[in-house]
Amino acid sequence: MEYLTLKGTDLKVSRLCLGGCPMGGYGWGDVQDEELIKTIHAALDAGITMFDNADSYGLGHSEEILGKGLGKRRNNVVIATKFGVRVENGKTFYDNSPEYIRTACENSLKRLGTDYIDLYQVHYRDGKTPIAEVVNALDELKAEGKIRYYGLSNIHAEDAEEYKSLVGTFACVQNEYSLACRKFEEDLTTMCDELRLTPLTWGSLGQGILTGKYTKNNMNFGSDDRRSRSIYVNFHGDKIEKNLEIVKAMRPVAKNHDVSVTAVAVRFILDFIPNSVVLVGAKRPDQILGSTEAMGWNLTEEELKILDDISR
C-alpha cells in the first residue's frame, strides 16, 4: 500500500480509499450487508486506512455498516464522511445551514459508533449559506472534538475565488475523475493548487465500466441498479462506445504489469495526478482486491501517454 499525509493535517492515509456509496444498499443492484462487512475487513487487511462515506448513502445505512465493519479497529483508520444532502418527505435538497451541520454530525457519529470524525466534508454547497458560516459551524465542532479536520466535495474552478481567503482551512477536495470522466480535471487541479488541498477522486472506476468486465452484451442492469438510467452516461449512448475503446487500450497495459484492468484505472489517476487519493466503491472482497493491485508500481511514460490520449 502507498500512503500520504493530507495537506495541512496529521492524517496519514492510504492512497486507495474505500468509498461507501455501494454500502448504502441503494441503486447498485444486489448488495448484502454481510458481504459489505467482509469487504471492509478485506480493505483493512490490504492496508487501506481511509474510508469515505456520506450521511445520504442509503440514508445512513452505509455509515452504520462502516461502523460495524470497523469495530475495534476504528482508531487505526481515518473515517471521512459528508453532510449537505438532505432528504425530507421523499424530496432531496442541499442544506449547509449551521443548524443542520450540527444535527447531521451528531447523527453520523451515532451511526458510525464513534465519538469523532477524522474528516468531515461538505458534500454539495446549497447555494445560499455563506462559506464563512459553514466554516464557523465546522470550527465549533472541531473545538468540541467531534471532528478533526474538514474538506470539500464537488467544488469547481469557478468557485476558487470564494475560497481564496480560506487557504489552509480545508484539507482536501474531491470530485468525479477517471479515464471515463475527465471533464472536471481542471477543476480538481486548479482548486488543489490554489487552495493547497489534497485531491480525492470519486467515480474512479467509471461506476464499474473501467473494470473491464462489461461488454455490449452484458449491460442488462435491473431497475434496482442506477446504471440502468441514462443519467449514468458511462453505460449509455455514444459514451459507452468511447469507454469500451478506453478499456481496449487498458488491456495490454494490464498484461504488461500482470495486473487487473481495474488496477490500471486506479494507477492512471495515482500517476497522472500526483499526491492524489483514489476512492473506489466495492460490494464484495474480490472487488477491493482488484484495486489493491494498483499499488507498488508505476505506468511508463508511454503507457501514460496512450491512456491520456485515448481518454481525452
N, C-alpha and C positions, 0 to 999 in steps of 0.2 A: 504494500500500500504506500501511496505517496501522501505527504502531509504538508500543510502550510498554516500560517497564523493569519486570521482575518485582520485586515488593516485596522490599526487603532485599538486593538483588543489584545487580550492574552488567551484568546480562544484558538487553540491548535486543533485543526480539523483535518479529516481525510479529504483528499481532492475528489473522492467519489462519495456522494451523499445519497442516502435512500430517501426518495420522495414519497410523501404519504397520500397522494391523491387516490391511487387504487385501493388503499386501505379503508377508504370511506365506504366501500362496498356498493357504490352507486355509479352506474354508467360505464362499467368496464367489463361487462359480461359476468361470468361465474366467478365469484370471489368468496373464498372460505376463510373464516376467522382463524381456524387452526393452521391453515397454510400460511396466512399472513404472519402469524407469530413465529412459525418456523423460518420464514423469510427474514424477519428481524434478527433471529438468532444466527442465521447464516451470514447476514451482513456483519454482525458483531464479530463472529469468528474469523471473517475475512479481513478484519482490521478497520472496517468502516466505523467512524466515530461521530459522524454528523447525520442527524435525522431531521428532515424538513417536513413540516405539517402545516395545517391551517384549520381554524375552527369550523370552516364551511365544508370541509371534506367529509361527506356523509353526515353533515350536521352534527359534527363532534365525534362520530363513531371512530374515525381514523385516529384521533388523539387518544381515545380510550384503548384502542388496540395497541398503539405505540407504548402507552404506559404499562400495559400488561406484559408486552413483549420484552421491554427493557428490564422490568422488575428491579432486582437489587443491583443491576449493572448501570442504573441510571446515572450515577455520579461519575462514570467513566466516559460519558459521551456528551456531546453538545446537542441539546434539543432546540430546534428553531421552529417557531410556529408563527401564524399570521392572524391579523384581525382586519376588519373593514368590510367584509362581505356579510351582509345581514339578511336573514330570511325571516319574513314575518307574514303570517296569513297566506302562505303559499307564494309570496312575491319576494324577489331578490333585489336588494339595492345596496349601495355603498354607504357606510357610516363611519366617519372618523371623529365624531364628537368625543370630547374628553370623557363624558359620562359613559358612553358606550365602550370606549377603550378600557376603562377600569372594569366594567362588567364583563367584557369579553375576556380580559386577562384572568379574572377570578375564576371564570368558568373553565378556561383552558387549564389552569393549574389543577383544578379538581379532576378533570377528565384525564389528565396526564399522570395524576397521582404523584405530583412533585410540589415543592414549595418555592421553586424558582424556575424561570425560563431563561436559557442562556442567550437566545437571540429572538427578539420579538419584532416582527416585520409588518409594515403597512402593506396589506395585500393589494389594495387598489385605493387611490385617492378618491374622495367623494365629491370633489369639485366645488366644495363650499367652505370646509373647515380650513382656516389658515394653517400653514405648516408649523408656524410658531406655537399654535395651540396644541397641535399634535405632539410636538417635541416637549412642551411643558408637561403634558399628561404622561408621556413616557419617562421623563426625568423624575416625576413623582414616584412612579412605580419602581424605578431604579433605586431611588433613595430608600424605599421601603424594602429593598432586597427581593422584590418579586420578579424583576427581570435584571439581566446583567448588561446587555447591550441591545441596540435596536438597528433595524435595517429597512431597506426599501424594496419594493417589488413593482414590476410593470410601470416603470417611470421611463420617460423618453427624453431624447436630447433637447427638445424644445422646452423642457421643464427645468433644465440645468440652472438657468438664471435665478429661479426662485430659491434654489438651494445653495447658492454660492456663499451666502453668509453663514452657512452651516457646515462648511468644510471641516471634516474631522469629527462631526457629530454622529453620522451613521457609519456602520461597519461595512455594509455591503449593499449591492443591488442585484436583483435577479430579474431576468427577462427570458422570453422564449428564444431559444437559439439551438440550431442543429444544422447538419448538412442539408436537411429538408426545409429549413426555415432560417434564412439569413437576413430577412428584411429588417431585423432590429439590431443588427451587428453594430452599426454606427451609434445607435442609441446606447448600447451597452458599453462600448469602449469609451465614448465621449463622457458619459456620466462617471465612469470609473476614473478616468484620467483627471477630469476637472474637480471631482469631489473626493478623490483619494479613497475609492471604495474597492472592495474585492468583488469581482464579477462572479455571479452564480447563474447557471443556465438551467431552465426547465424545458420540458419537451425535448430533451436532448436526444431521444431516440425517435423523434417524429411520431409520437403516440404508437410506436412499435414498427412502423414501416421500415426503419433502418436496422432492424434486427436480421433482415434477410429471409424471414420465414414466410413472407407473404408474396403471392403471385396474383395475376389477374383472376385466377381460378379459385382462390381460397379466401376471398374477402367478403364472405357472406355473414356479416355481423348481425346479430339479433337486435331486436328493438331495445333490449336492456344494455346495449353497448353504444356509447355515444358516437363511436366512429361510423355508425350507420347513417349519421346525419351529415348533410352536405356542408355544414359549417366546419366540420373537421376535414379541411380541404386536402390533407395529405393522402386521403383514400378516395378521392373523387375527381372526375373530370380530367383536364389536361395535367393536373398536378401529379396524379398517380403515375402517368407515363414518365414524367420527369424524375420522379422518385425512384422508379424501377431502373432508370438509366444510372442514377447515382449508385444504387445498390450493386448493379452490374460492375461498376468501376471499383467498388469496395472489395469485391470477392477476391481478385488476385492479390490485393494488399493484405487481406486477412490470411491468405495462403502463404504469402511471403513470410509472415511473422508467426504462423501456426497458431492463430487466434480466431475467435468468432468474428462475424461481421459486426455484431453488436460492439465488440471491443474496438473495432476501427472507428465506429461512430463516436464513441467516447474519447478515444485517443486524439481524434482530429481536433476536438474542442480543447482538450488539455494542451495540445501543442500549438494550436493556432491562436488561442487567447491565453497568453502567459498568466500564471498565478490565478487561474480560474478554478472554480469548484463546479463539478458536473452533477446535477440531480438526475437520478434515474428512478422511475417507478417500477415496482415489481409485485407480482401476486404470488409467486412461488420461489422457493430457494434457487432452483436452477436458473431462473431469470437474473437474479442478482449476481450469481456466479459468472454468467456470461459477461457481465460488465466489468467484473474484477480482473478479467484477462487483459484489460487495457492498462494495467499498472506495470511499471518497471521497464518500459521500452519507449522508443520514440519512432514516429514516422520519419522517413527520409525526406530530404528537400523535394526530391522528385515526386514522391507519393503525396506530399502536402500540396504540391502544385496541381497534380492530377485531380485530387479531390476538391481543391479550391476552384479550379476551372469548371469542373462538371456541375458543381452545386451553385454557381453564381447565376 
